[in-house]
Amino acid sequence: MTLVRDDVTSLYEQIATTLQLEIERGAYEPSGKLPSEAELSERFAVSRVTVRLALGKLTDAHIVERKQGKGTFATKRRLQHRLDVLRGFYESMAAQGARARMELLRMEECDLPPGLRQTFAADVSRCLYLERLHIVDDLPVAVAQTCMLPEASTIAREEAAAVPSYELLERLPGWRIADAEMTITAVSAAEDIATCLEVAPDAPLLVLRRTSRLADGRTCESTVFHIRPERFDLVVHSGLEARFTG
């Protein structure tokens, strides 16, 4: 972009706009580091004071962060996971252009945990247990602990390592996810979860609990997600018309 020097918009605001557009296009990935003040000053043919004002505007808007002795970095954009759409956590991240992947930590058939016996049908005593680490842009962001109906034990380990839960379940003959119930709370990270997510023990985490049912009404899976909150918004879109009565 060529700066318009007789424009009503100041030079530093024009530079800030240019840099913001470049950040949104991913021009400074993967490190997120912007050029130095001297490099930007030379590029735009302005003083370093003007560059500093532009970076200050971006810092105030939380678009960049300035790290002492390291430079200026694009702030990682926040991602959204909608709670009113039947879409898995992994699919939500991938759909927003994030580099999302999963790592399978555990997979085993086991007794249904006592806390879930009221969630599944009375005749369900066993489950397929999956524990997976969700990684976005090389950062561990969530641990998902999933119990599935024992019929899901036909799922191959290779599938469990790479395929989202809903897709796994709907690959089973006749299975279709019809609805899900979700609750959100916050906890301090337990030691094992903190290690997986590379956070300090007792660090604050979001906890999303999801119970999904098939078209025939059976509960087919129950998942607990422990989520690092720095980059995520859990969102609900309401289409209800507000009505007020006196």
C-alpha positions in Angstrom: 0.0 0.0 0.0 1.2 3.5 -0.9 0.5 6.0 1.8 -1.6 9.0 0.9 0.3 11.9 2.5 -2.4 14.6 2.0 -5.2 12.3 3.1 -7.4 13.3 6.1 -6.4 9.9 7.6 -3.1 10.3 9.4 0.0 8.3 8.2 0.2 6.2 11.3 -3.5 5.2 11.0 -2.9 4.2 7.3 0.1 2.1 8.4 -1.9 0.5 11.2 -4.6 -0.4 8.7 -2.1 -1.9 6.3 -0.5 -4.0 8.9 -3.8 -5.2 10.3 -4.9 -6.4 6.8 -1.6 -8.2 6.4 -2.0 -9.9 9.8 -5.5 -11.0 8.9 -4.1 -12.5 5.6 -1.5 -14.5 7.6 1.4 -12.6 6.1 3.5 -12.9 9.3 2.8 -16.6 10.1 4.0 -19.0 11.4 5.9 -17.0 14.0 3.6 -13.9 13.9 6.6 -11.6 14.2 6.3 -8.2 12.5 9.3 -6.4 10.9 11.2 -4.2 13.3 10.5 -0.5 13.7 13.5 0.4 11.6 12.3 -1.9 8.8 8.8 -0.5 8.9 10.2 3.0 8.9 12.2 2.3 5.8 9.3 0.5 4.1 6.8 3.3 4.6 9.4 6.1 4.4 8.2 7.6 7.7 9.9 8.3 11.0 10.1 5.7 13.7 7.9 7.9 15.8 5.1 7.5 13.2 5.7 3.7 13.2 5.6 3.6 16.9 2.2 5.4 16.9 0.9 2.8 14.4 2.1 -0.1 16.5 0.7 1.6 19.6 -2.8 1.7 17.9 -2.6 -2.0 17.0 -1.4 -2.8 20.6 -4.4 -0.9 22.1 -6.7 -2.9 19.8 -5.1 -6.2 21.0 -4.1 -6.9 17.4 -0.4 -7.1 18.2 1.6 -7.5 21.4 5.1 -6.0 22.0 7.5 -8.3 23.8 10.5 -6.7 25.5 13.7 -7.5 23.7 12.0 -9.7 21.1 9.9 -7.4 18.9 6.2 -7.1 17.9 4.0 -10.1 17.3 0.5 -10.6 15.9 -1.8 -11.7 18.6 -3.3 -15.1 18.0 -6.9 -14.6 16.8 -9.7 -15.9 19.0 -11.6 -18.9 17.7 -15.2 -19.7 18.3 -17.0 -23.0 19.1 -20.7 -22.7 18.7 -22.9 -24.6 21.2 -26.1 -24.3 19.1 -24.7 -26.3 16.2 -24.1 -30.0 16.0 -20.5 -29.7 15.2 -17.5 -31.2 17.0 -14.7 -29.2 18.6 -12.2 -30.4 16.0 -14.5 -29.5 13.1 -15.1 -26.0 14.5 -11.4 -25.2 14.7 -10.7 -26.6 11.2 -13.6 -24.7 9.7 -12.1 -21.4 10.8 -8.8 -22.0 9.0 -6.9 -23.1 12.1 -4.2 -25.8 11.7 -6.0 -28.3 13.9 -4.9 -31.9 14.6 -5.5 -34.5 17.3 -3.2 -36.8 19.2 -4.7 -40.1 20.6 -3.6 -40.4 24.3 -5.7 -43.5 25.3 -8.1 -45.9 23.7 -9.6 -48.8 25.6 -12.7 -50.7 26.4 -13.6 -50.4 30.0 -16.4 -50.3 32.6 -18.7 -47.3 32.3 -17.6 -44.8 34.9 -20.2 -44.6 37.8 -20.8 -40.9 37.2 -22.2 -41.8 33.7 -24.5 -44.6 34.6 -27.5 -42.3 34.7 -26.5 -40.8 31.4 -26.6 -44.0 29.3 -29.3 -46.6 29.1 -29.7 -48.8 32.2 -28.4 -51.9 30.3 -25.1 -50.2 29.3 -22.3 -51.2 31.6 -19.2 -51.0 29.3 -17.9 -48.3 27.0 -15.2 -47.4 24.5 -13.0 -44.8 26.1 -11.0 -42.3 24.1 -8.7 -39.6 25.4 -7.4 -37.2 22.8 -5.4 -34.0 22.8 -6.5 -31.2 20.4 -3.7 -29.1 19.0 -4.2 -25.8 17.2 -1.4 -24.0 15.4 1.1 -26.3 17.3 -0.4 -25.3 20.7 -2.2 -27.9 22.9 -5.6 -26.4 23.5 -8.0 -29.1 24.8 -8.1 -32.6 26.3 -11.2 -34.5 25.3 -12.2 -37.5 27.4 -15.0 -39.5 25.6 -17.1 -42.5 26.5 -19.0 -44.1 23.6 -21.5 -47.0 23.5 -19.7 -50.4 23.4 -20.8 -50.9 19.8 -18.2 -48.3 18.9 -15.4 -50.7 19.8 -15.3 -51.6 16.1 -13.6 -48.3 15.5 -10.0 -48.8 14.5 -7.2 -47.1 16.4 -6.0 -45.3 13.3 -9.5 -43.8 12.9 -9.7 -42.7 16.5 -6.4 -40.9 16.1 -7.5 -38.8 13.2 -11.3 -38.7 12.8 -13.6 -36.4 14.9 -16.1 -38.1 17.3 -19.3 -37.3 15.4 -17.8 -38.6 12.1 -16.6 -41.8 13.9 -20.1 -42.5 15.3 -21.9 -41.7 12.1 -19.7 -44.2 10.3 -21.4 -47.0 12.3 -24.3 -48.6 10.5 -27.6 -46.8 11.1 -26.2 -44.3 13.5 -27.0 -40.6 13.2 -26.5 -37.9 15.8 -29.8 -36.2 16.5 -29.1 -33.8 19.3 -26.7 -32.9 22.1 -26.8 -31.3 25.5 -23.9 -29.2 26.7 -22.9 -27.5 29.9 -20.0 -25.2 30.7 -18.1 -24.5 33.9 -14.6 -23.5 34.9 -12.1 -25.4 37.0 -8.5 -25.3 38.1 -6.3 -27.6 36.1 -5.6 -31.0 37.7 -1.9 -32.1 37.4 -2.4 -34.6 34.6 -4.5 -32.2 32.5 -2.1 -29.4 33.1 0.8 -31.5 31.9 -1.1 -32.3 28.7 -2.0 -28.7 28.0 1.4 -27.3 29.0 -0.1 -25.0 31.7 0.7 -24.5 35.3 -1.2 -26.8 37.8 -4.3 -25.0 39.0 -4.4 -22.8 35.9 -8.0 -21.8 35.0 -9.6 -24.0 32.3 -13.0 -24.0 30.7 -14.8 -27.3 31.0 -17.4 -28.3 28.3 -19.5 -31.4 29.0 -21.4 -32.8 26.0 -23.9 -35.6 25.9 -25.0 -36.7 22.4 -28.0 -38.8 21.4 -28.9 -40.8 18.3 -32.1 -40.4 16.4 -33.6 -43.3 18.3 -33.1 -41.4 21.6 -30.1 -43.5 22.9 -27.2 -41.6 24.4 -24.2 -42.6 22.2 -21.4 -40.6 23.7 -20.4 -38.4 26.6 -17.4 -36.1 26.4 -15.6 -33.8 28.8 -13.4 -31.2 27.2 -10.8 -29.3 29.3 -10.0 -26.2 27.3 -7.4 -23.5 27.5 -9.5 -20.3 27.5 -7.0 -17.8 26.0 -8.1 -18.2 22.4 -11.6 -19.6 22.6 -15.1 -18.2 22.8 -18.0 -20.5 23.4 -20.9 -19.0 21.5 -24.7 -19.4 21.3 -26.7 -17.7 18.5 -30.4 -17.1 19.5 -33.1 -16.8 16.9 -35.8 -16.2 19.5 -37.8 -13.0 19.3 -37.8 -11.2 22.7 -41.2 -10.5 24.0 -42.0 -8.2 26.9 -45.3 -8.2 28.8 -46.5 -5.7 31.3 
